[in-house]
Amino acid sequence: MKGLIIAYTEKFMHSLLNTLPESLIISNRYYYLPSFGNILYLEHLSEQDMDCIYISDEVNDQLKDISTIVEALASWFYVLKENGYLVISKTSNLTAQHIQQFLSDFAELSEFDEQNVPYYMVKKRIALPTKDVLHETAIKLCEQGDIDRAEMVLFKLYMLYPRFPFCYLLQANIWLQTKGGDYANVLWQRALRHTHCSQNLIFYALHLLRINNYHLGFQQRKDCLFKQDYFPSRSPIIPNMLDKRLCGAVEKLKQKTLLVWSEFGLGDEIMFGQLAYYLKHHCHVAKLIFMVQKPIKTLFETHPDIDLVLDASLMNETSFPDYDYWVYPHDLLAHVSEPFNLLPKRYPYFFAKHENKAKFSALMQSDKIKIGFVFRGNPSHENDKARSVHNVALIEPLLQFSEQIQWYCIQKEINQQERTLFDKYSIPYLGQYFDCMADTAGAVAQLDYLVSVDTSVIHLAGSLGIKGFVLVPFYTDWRWGYQGDENLWYPTIKVLRQRFDFNWTPVFERLKVELHEIIANRYNEEIV
């Protein structure tokens, strides 16, 4: 049995010992120490660590407002074991009303007006719902469009599990669509007060990126991963490279050789290729080398500002060219203080080669509006369940525009359901002929538009300057932001977003409206 005394002196405890029933007097008691964390958050103590927590009025100076009271109650309750007790001095700023309002679903309140120390006794119930059950309940309510009840469940989740990162992630996404970025900022600051766990730090960094605070967001991301000695590259770095990792401002790159190291997905590398112009012409890098994954090497060779492209799969310790600094693509903007939208850019920055275009020219002869589509990505992607469209019933109404639109399937792979549907509308399946991203570029460059979920192909279209629509889920990737149709990376790509109900149907209805407008503009007619 363990008890924690939230007090700075022994006066409170001596008085309390003369008042409490014997069952609440725990011999193994600890006075609060700074090593436990902040006195309100106890972030260095474990979940359900204490049988009893005694709270004196000496914390009044820190319980200044209702928000702080909520955070303190959630923190102390989290550290308390089931069937454990919070014993709270009645002279503290915590009132019975606070306890009833915020803990009534999880605790039983008793009041004692003893002469020495009047106090509240809050007993934590047993068999409380798990964080996963509450989180899944909130998601289901979102799917049903019942946001008010979803937020009520999320508040319960917070009061029981204030260190659970996905509680904040879901609530922040809701608030960004309903209240705006300031509310989400406050929420993530609260998360970090409760714990600086790596997941919260990464989620906060991603939040900063979603609100387009790239400099701070990428710094936060870089610092978090670096402190963990975690290097997430698909091409592992070599230990003796660490001394040459870029640190500080990009001004030091003037007349130097920079190696940009392969990291993460194909779409990421295509997107960050946009920074080559800035590095070469604003930072005055003498020689710019990109090491990329094999499928996109030929594509990167079309970039006018990249001096050398290396195939990551062929590199080893002895085959590197000389360089002064190296950097991950995701870390580049951590070294740039200027807002991303003000950086000089080349657009488009990748180009389809003649031989790759010729491979598809005969298959893509049409006087109609030529639109390609990608409705599913790589099934091994961590967010594929959310980002891909698996219901072909949503797709078929689009294909019925066949009198005005010539559709092309740009997906790399299709399942039997999709094949049956595409055969029904005689849609060419170009993805089966793609050997590398340069081939994909050869086909995409001949389109009028691309419609795609968030895969590398939409990044390719954006980098080629092709118009398009990206369909993004509620839990969207940071580069597409939280709100609006525009994005900072590709001026030709319009963003169509799921709302908090995780429902693709309104997204496809919006896409149909966009297609009507495209057809009307092309043929100068109204389609009803």
KAHU-V436142 format. One record per pair of residues at least 6 apart in sequence whose ideal C-beta (glycine too) atoms are under 6 Angstrom apart, sorted by sequence separation. I is the first residue (numbers start at 1). J is the second residue. D is the distance in Angstrom with one decimal. If there is no record, write none. Layout:
BEGIN
I/J/D
I/J/D
END
This chain:
BEGIN
36/42/5.2
37/43/3.8
63/69/5.4
88/94/5.2
231/237/5.6
279/285/4.8
434/440/5.0
452/458/4.1
520/526/5.9
32/39/5.9
37/44/4.1
112/119/5.5
377/384/5.8
461/468/4.7
480/487/5.3
5/13/5.4
36/44/5.4
141/149/4.9
142/150/4.8
175/183/4.3
176/184/5.0
208/216/5.3
209/217/3.9
280/288/5.5
292/300/5.3
301/309/5.1
472/480/5.1
487/495/5.6
519/527/5.5
36/45/5.5
111/120/5.7
141/150/3.8
158/167/5.4
175/184/5.1
191/200/5.0
208/217/3.2
279/288/5.7
300/309/4.4
485/494/4.9
498/507/5.8
99/109/5.3
157/167/4.7
290/300/5.6
479/489/5.9
485/495/5.4
110/121/4.5
377/388/5.4
450/461/4.3
496/507/5.1
516/527/5.0
138/150/4.7
172/184/4.3
205/217/5.1
297/309/5.6
376/388/4.2
458/470/4.6
109/122/5.6
409/422/5.6
430/443/5.0
297/311/5.0
375/389/4.4
496/510/5.3
107/122/4.9
108/123/4.6
138/153/4.4
172/187/5.2
205/220/3.8
480/495/5.2
496/511/6.0
137/153/5.1
138/154/5.0
171/187/6.0
188/204/4.6
205/221/4.0
290/306/5.3
444/460/5.8
450/466/5.8
454/470/6.0
107/124/5.5
154/171/5.0
294/311/5.2
444/461/5.3
288/306/5.5
409/427/5.5
449/467/5.0
450/468/3.8
451/469/5.0
452/470/5.9
453/471/5.1
454/472/5.5
106/125/5.6
134/153/5.7
168/187/5.7
188/207/5.3
288/307/5.1
289/308/4.5
290/309/5.4
291/310/4.3
293/312/5.5
294/313/4.8
412/431/4.7
445/464/5.5
447/466/5.9
449/468/5.6
287/307/5.0
375/395/5.9
407/427/4.8
408/428/5.3
409/429/4.6
410/430/5.9
411/431/4.7
291/312/5.1
410/431/5.6
40/62/5.7
106/128/5.8
202/224/5.8
408/430/5.4
409/431/5.9
444/466/5.8
3/26/3.7
53/76/5.4
99/122/5.8
134/157/4.1
168/191/4.4
201/224/4.3
269/292/5.2
402/425/5.8
454/477/5.7
470/493/5.6
5/29/6.0
474/498/4.5
1/26/4.9
280/305/4.2
392/417/5.3
467/492/4.7
468/493/5.0
469/494/5.2
470/495/5.6
471/496/5.2
472/497/5.4
473/498/5.0
2/28/5.2
3/29/4.4
4/30/5.2
5/31/5.0
6/32/5.3
26/52/5.2
399/425/4.5
474/500/5.7
1/28/5.8
53/80/5.9
235/262/4.1
258/285/5.0
276/303/5.6
465/492/5.8
469/496/5.5
90/118/4.1
234/262/6.0
277/305/4.9
462/490/2.9
474/502/5.2
50/79/5.4
69/98/5.5
73/102/5.5
90/119/5.7
262/291/4.9
276/305/4.1
392/421/5.2
49/79/5.1
50/80/5.7
51/81/5.5
63/93/4.2
89/119/5.5
131/161/4.3
181/211/4.8
198/228/6.0
233/263/4.6
253/283/4.6
254/284/4.6
257/287/4.2
258/288/5.7
259/289/4.6
260/290/4.8
261/291/5.6
262/292/5.5
266/296/5.5
273/303/6.0
276/306/5.1
47/78/5.9
135/166/5.6
163/194/5.3
255/286/4.7
262/293/5.8
462/493/4.8
40/72/4.3
52/84/5.9
57/89/4.8
60/92/5.9
70/102/5.9
87/119/5.6
88/120/4.5
162/194/4.6
163/195/4.4
253/285/5.0
42/75/5.6
48/81/4.5
51/84/4.8
52/85/4.8
53/86/5.3
54/87/4.7
55/88/4.6
56/89/5.0
60/93/4.9
131/164/4.8
250/283/4.8
41/75/4.5
45/79/4.9
57/91/4.1
87/121/5.7
165/199/4.4
169/203/5.7
371/405/5.4
57/92/4.3
165/200/5.0
85/121/5.8
86/122/4.0
369/405/4.9
370/406/5.2
371/407/5.8
372/408/4.4
374/410/5.1
471/507/5.4
42/79/5.2
368/405/5.8
374/411/5.0
85/123/5.6
165/203/5.4
368/406/4.1
372/410/4.2
84/124/5.1
366/406/4.1
82/124/5.5
83/126/5.6
12/56/3.8
80/124/5.2
82/126/4.5
4/50/4.9
303/349/5.8
410/457/5.7
2/50/5.2
302/350/5.4
2/51/5.5
3/52/4.1
4/53/4.8
5/54/4.7
6/55/4.5
7/56/3.9
302/351/4.4
1/51/4.8
8/58/5.0
262/312/4.1
7/58/5.2
299/350/5.7
6/59/5.9
102/159/6.0
272/329/3.6
275/332/5.6
24/85/6.0
282/344/5.6
259/323/4.2
261/326/5.4
263/328/4.7
278/343/5.0
363/428/5.6
388/453/5.6
257/323/4.5
263/329/5.4
278/344/5.8
387/453/5.3
257/324/5.0
258/325/5.4
259/326/4.2
261/328/5.5
387/454/5.0
256/324/4.0
277/345/5.6
260/329/5.8
277/346/3.9
274/349/5.6
372/447/4.8
235/312/4.2
370/447/5.0
370/448/4.9
371/449/4.6
372/450/4.8
373/451/4.6
374/452/4.0
377/455/4.0
238/317/5.1
246/325/4.5
369/448/5.2
244/325/5.6
246/327/4.1
374/455/5.5
244/326/5.6
356/438/5.0
360/442/5.6
364/446/4.9
356/439/5.5
359/442/5.5
360/443/4.6
374/457/4.8
78/162/5.5
74/159/4.9
250/335/4.9
357/442/4.4
249/335/5.9
250/336/5.8
356/442/2.9
387/473/5.3
75/162/5.9
386/473/4.2
74/162/4.2
357/445/5.9
352/441/4.2
386/475/5.5
352/442/5.0
352/445/3.6
19/114/4.2
19/116/5.0
18/116/5.5
19/117/5.1
15/116/4.6
16/117/5.0
15/117/4.5
222/331/5.0
394/504/5.7
222/334/4.8
350/463/4.3
349/463/5.7
350/464/5.8
394/508/4.9
401/515/5.9
218/333/4.6
219/334/4.5
389/504/5.7
404/519/4.7
218/334/3.8
348/464/5.2
348/465/3.5
214/333/4.6
215/337/5.5
214/340/4.9
298/436/5.7
299/437/4.6
299/438/5.0
298/438/4.0
295/436/5.0
296/437/4.5
295/437/5.1
299/441/5.8
341/488/5.6
340/488/5.6
41/193/5.7
43/195/5.1
41/194/5.6
369/522/5.6
271/459/5.1
267/456/3.8
270/459/4.3
266/456/4.0
270/460/5.9
267/459/4.2
270/463/5.5
271/489/5.8
210/478/4.8
209/478/3.9
210/481/5.7
206/478/4.9
210/482/5.1
176/482/4.2
177/500/5.9
174/500/5.2
145/501/4.9
142/500/4.9
143/501/5.6
142/501/5.9
143/502/5.1
END
